[in-house]
Amino acid sequence: MTIQRQYNLPNCTLILEGLSDTVTASSEVRPLMSILVNAECHFVGHTNPLVGGRDFFESLINAVSHYAQEFLSGIHPVAKKSGMGLVEVHRLEQQIHRLSVHDPDAKHSEATPPQVQLDLTTVQLFDLIEAIDQFFADSQTLPDLSLQLTPLPRRDVRSSQPMVKRAVPVAVGASTLAAAIALFSLLPFPKVRQPDALTPQAAKQATSSPSPTTNPKAGASPSPTASASASPTGAAAISETALTSAPALTDPVKIKDLEAGLKTKIDQNWKTQPTFKEELVYRVGVSANGDILGYKYVNSAALDFVNETPLPDLYYKPVPGSTKNSEPLAQYRVVFTPSGQLQVSPWQETAASPLASPLAVTEITDPEQIKALQPKLYERIDQSWKTKPTFDKDLTFKVRLKADGTIVDYKPMNQPANDYVKEVPLSDLGTLTSDDTSPSAEPLALFKVVFKPDGKLEVSPWRGYQP
Amino acid sequence: MQVNSPPAQSTPLILDSLMNPAIPDDACPRRTMQQIDLILLAIEALDLGGSEAILAVADELELQGIIKNRVVLWRLRSTNPLRRFNQRRPMTLTEAKALVVIGCNLARRLTVLIRQLLLAYQQLSEKQLSFEHHFRLYDYLERFRSHFRARMNPKRTAVTAYSSDEKLNELAIQLLGQLLFCTGTAGMQRFWVSLFDGEVA
């Protein structure tokens, strides 16, 4: 007995004809249909129904079911399974769906045009799906077919962005990088230059002249602190070139006059109380009419305390563009001592002194000789020091000694020494001098002599003990 | 015997009709949360009292254990990554199921209207007329656009893609078609499964 099942929807009617394989009582209202003979699918507006056997029907429900899922999720599977090619659904436009049915007899391939093509609206497609769903829900019809719904696995999903589109950002990034590399390669490599300040020039100076800054030798060689680039005031820079390039005054009488004039000039203008602890030594250039045309720092203290001296005020600022440089100069060594004394002496004289000459042996530096002289000096001072000290601070003197042990001169090195110079026996042994750099015919040994308030005497080599 | 704690709340039976997809951590993927919110947005655009109806249906289907109140509903819908006030916390599968059941239920009540609007769209497209010629469709599209623009974060790239009226209309029609599919006999299951397309291993 043929059983017919019909699923009616406004736009689609699905008619299934089949048989029951079990012998059932005919009285049963809805006998079980287990064998499908014929399936028909009618669409409103399309005269020819889709007709087929079980293969067609299975393919239809498969294709439609998958397409429904695709429509809902908007995600297309990568590859259509080739086995069920009888019915295919494609999206034509947003709301138009094409249902294609291939001839089951013809060998299915891309080239053969489908037997039937139907363009369905979304509502029509939904009615088809609904008919199929109602068939699935009907347990009395083909119960071996049931709705199988599974989400698409990740590997079957085509990325929403095509390969070319995804490659664009990568390509743009890579080409930008390449362009940047090309551009920057055109730029020159920056040269790594060691900063000059890292190699101390002072060390270089110390090797050429092992004397401290007060030594006239340092004055003879260009002092690093007074170099044009390092000087804090423009005046120093100008004055240095003026000092070196100008011709010298040679008339001895004129030099003597200028020396006296310079001394009074500085003396009158030097009103500040000295705060510096070291002598400030300057090389000063004076023109024939007495103007200070330039001055130069000889030691570092001179640079640091230049504002305590009247030199910047007295400096004659040349009119720009004038030819002051060609004026003949007399050069003087001007020393400001911490005790407030001013010493002015012709530069040539000091510079030409044997002490300043590198060839002359001016100082006894032989450790053995100094070692021998030290106890002698101590003996002599100690024996003649009879008075009880009234001072309460150390008196430090710099004492110059001939090789035979006789004291040439001495110089107070601190303020108490200057104040209590009368209390110590040095005046009997040598002459008091304020210029410990004055030239001497024979080599001298330098010693530091300290008188302590408790009556102790200390004598040590001025340059320290040699190793 | 004294009972110290209330019996553990069993998940409503109605949710069992939806399969459990193989996703890690019981947390819904981004696309799932986005799609659920958009479907509910389309329902709200169709039905003026849509948001009230969502709560009412939650009560009817005995889902008030999951959708407790307006605030919970709002927070659930804000898991949509496109939202202005996007909630970072993920949506659990149970919550997603509840919202899908409610959405499909509401869609089924609106079946007639949905069909009408889709037919109208079809007719207007065939005649190449603008949507203004059908009042009800025009109304839906306009309301959907304003809902979307008011609630979605315009700085998001995915939202800027819908900056024009045409693009938003297209989205609204697409959602209308999806709503129609939800009304079917197996529509709820189909919709639920489609939410995890490409998300399971």
HADDOCK unambig.tbl for C-alpha pairs under 7 A between the chains (distance, minus, plus):
assign (segid A and resid 69 and name CA) (segid B and resid 190 and name CA) 6.43 0.50 0.50
assign (segid A and resid 69 and name CA) (segid B and resid 194 and name CA) 5.42 0.50 0.50
assign (segid A and resid 72 and name CA) (segid B and resid 178 and name CA) 5.55 0.50 0.50
assign (segid A and resid 72 and name CA) (segid B and resid 191 and name CA) 6.38 0.50 0.50
assign (segid A and resid 72 and name CA) (segid B and resid 194 and name CA) 5.99 0.50 0.50
assign (segid A and resid 73 and name CA) (segid B and resid 194 and name CA) 4.97 0.50 0.50
assign (segid A and resid 73 and name CA) (segid B and resid 195 and name CA) 6.08 0.50 0.50
assign (segid A and resid 73 and name CA) (segid B and resid 197 and name CA) 6.65 0.50 0.50
assign (segid A and resid 75 and name CA) (segid B and resid 197 and name CA) 6.90 0.50 0.50
assign (segid A and resid 122 and name CA) (segid B and resid 177 and name CA) 6.57 0.50 0.50
assign (segid A and resid 123 and name CA) (segid B and resid 115 and name CA) 6.85 0.50 0.50
assign (segid A and resid 126 and name CA) (segid B and resid 181 and name CA) 6.25 0.50 0.50
assign (segid A and resid 130 and name CA) (segid B and resid 184 and name CA) 5.70 0.50 0.50
assign (segid A and resid 130 and name CA) (segid B and resid 185 and name CA) 6.46 0.50 0.50
assign (segid A and resid 133 and name CA) (segid B and resid 185 and name CA) 6.00 0.50 0.50
assign (segid A and resid 133 and name CA) (segid B and resid 186 and name CA) 6.02 0.50 0.50
assign (segid A and resid 134 and name CA) (segid B and resid 185 and name CA) 6.50 0.50 0.50
assign (segid A and resid 149 and name CA) (segid B and resid 190 and name CA) 6.99 0.50 0.50
assign (segid A and resid 149 and name CA) (segid B and resid 193 and name CA) 6.65 0.50 0.50
assign (segid A and resid 150 and name CA) (segid B and resid 193 and name CA) 6.15 0.50 0.50
assign (segid A and resid 151 and name CA) (segid B and resid 193 and name CA) 5.30 0.50 0.50
assign (segid A and resid 151 and name CA) (segid B and resid 194 and name CA) 6.08 0.50 0.50
assign (segid A and resid 151 and name CA) (segid B and resid 196 and name CA) 5.45 0.50 0.50
assign (segid A and resid 151 and name CA) (segid B and resid 197 and name CA) 4.57 0.50 0.50
assign (segid A and resid 151 and name CA) (segid B and resid 198 and name CA) 6.91 0.50 0.50
assign (segid A and resid 151 and name CA) (segid B and resid 200 and name CA) 6.98 0.50 0.50
assign (segid A and resid 152 and name CA) (segid B and resid 197 and name CA) 4.47 0.50 0.50
assign (segid A and resid 152 and name CA) (segid B and resid 198 and name CA) 5.03 0.50 0.50
assign (segid A and resid 153 and name CA) (segid B and resid 197 and name CA) 6.68 0.50 0.50
assign (segid A and resid 153 and name CA) (segid B and resid 198 and name CA) 5.05 0.50 0.50
assign (segid A and resid 153 and name CA) (segid B and resid 199 and name CA) 6.53 0.50 0.50
assign (segid A and resid 153 and name CA) (segid B and resid 200 and name CA) 5.10 0.50 0.50
assign (segid A and resid 153 and name CA) (segid B and resid 201 and name CA) 5.31 0.50 0.50
assign (segid A and resid 154 and name CA) (segid B and resid 198 and name CA) 4.12 0.50 0.50
assign (segid A and resid 154 and name CA) (segid B and resid 199 and name CA) 5.61 0.50 0.50
assign (segid A and resid 154 and name CA) (segid B and resid 200 and name CA) 5.81 0.50 0.50
assign (segid A and resid 154 and name CA) (segid B and resid 201 and name CA) 5.54 0.50 0.50
assign (segid A and resid 157 and name CA) (segid B and resid 198 and name CA) 5.59 0.50 0.50
